[in-house]
Amino acid sequence: MSTKDLVTLLQQFKAGKLSIEKILAALKYTTVKELGFATLDLHRRIRCNMPEVIFGQGKTPDQIFKIAKHLLAHEGRVLITRVDPQAARKLKKRFPRAVYHELARCITIYKKAPAKRPGLIAVVTAGTSDLPASEEAAVTAEFMGYQVERIIDVGVAGLHRLLMKLDLLTAADVLIVAAGMEGALPSVIGGLVTKPIIAVPTSIGYGTSFGGVTPLLAMLNSCANGITVVNIDNGYGAAMAAHRILSTLAQK
């Protein structure tokens, strides 16, 4: 149930077309869905302006299928993150409309396309090896209805590549910047643009990168003011942070 659906119910009640019992029944049975192994939160979009998303890692294909079936019926679309290729193949057989985004390790399924939201999100990738995290962010942002501009392989080892994209960087409403190694790219971009920057440290790098800890600490200690930092490889979280920023601005 969306906010729009809830408003429609209340308007019908106000007009005398629905009884209080029917309103209560509609609210009661759309709050959660018990599956035994999972309890689906069907009111998350009303509370948080975002639907429940399936974290695929650690779940069996059958569990993902059952959750996705109910969410698809309720929301009209489903995003499944962290899906390995073997599970993706099994799920695609059961959901003909499913699209597996291999680099992002995500599956999207649509009964209807998402409504377009105002706002341009630039997803900037330091190197090609950082694409799994940045693509997870890009696919998530597109799932939420935003226009996404991908800017790939513009790390600080070749800074002129970044400056060639300055028009796109400044045109974006929010920037998501994924980088491994020493994690310097968000700081550099933070000195070039006025818009919100969400930094994604990736687990890419040599030994003393410590699986992403070095870029994480570098981003947390950035001298560029106001950079937001999410967890290592958390492209999904970065996209949802961008959504919170843009959807709040759209309400004003």
HELIX and SHEET records of a PDB file:
HELIX    1   1 THR A    3  LYS A   14  1                                  12    
HELIX    2   2 ILE A   20  LYS A   28  1                                   9    
HELIX    3   3 ARG A   44  CYS A   48  1                                   5    
HELIX    4   4 PRO A   61  GLU A   75  1                                  15    
HELIX    5   5 PRO A   85  ARG A   94  1                                  10    
HELIX    6   6 THR A  128  ASP A  130  5                                   3    
HELIX    7   7 LEU A  131  PHE A  143  1                                  13    
HELIX    8   8 VAL A  156  GLY A  158  5                                   3    
HELIX    9   9 LEU A  159  LEU A  163  1                                   5    
HELIX   10  10 LEU A  166  ALA A  171  1                                   6    
HELIX   11  11 LEU A  185  GLY A  190  1                                   6    
HELIX   12  12 GLY A  207  GLY A  212  5                                   6    
HELIX   13  13 VAL A  213  LEU A  220  1                                   8    
HELIX   14  14 GLY A  235  ALA A  250  1                                  16    
SHEET    1   A 2 VAL A  32  GLU A  34  0                                        
SHEET    2   A 2 THR A  39  ASP A  41 -1                                        
SHEET    1   B 4 ILE A  54  PHE A  55  0                                        
SHEET    2   B 4 ARG A  77  THR A  81  1                                        
SHEET    3   B 4 CYS A 106  TYR A 110 -1                                        
SHEET    4   B 4 VAL A  99  HIS A 101 -1                                        
SHEET    1   C 5 GLN A 147  ILE A 152  0                                        
SHEET    2   C 5 LEU A 120  THR A 125  1                                        
SHEET    3   C 5 VAL A 174  ALA A 179  1                                        
SHEET    4   C 5 ILE A 197  PRO A 201  1                                        
SHEET    5   C 5 THR A 228  VAL A 229  1                                        
END                                                                             
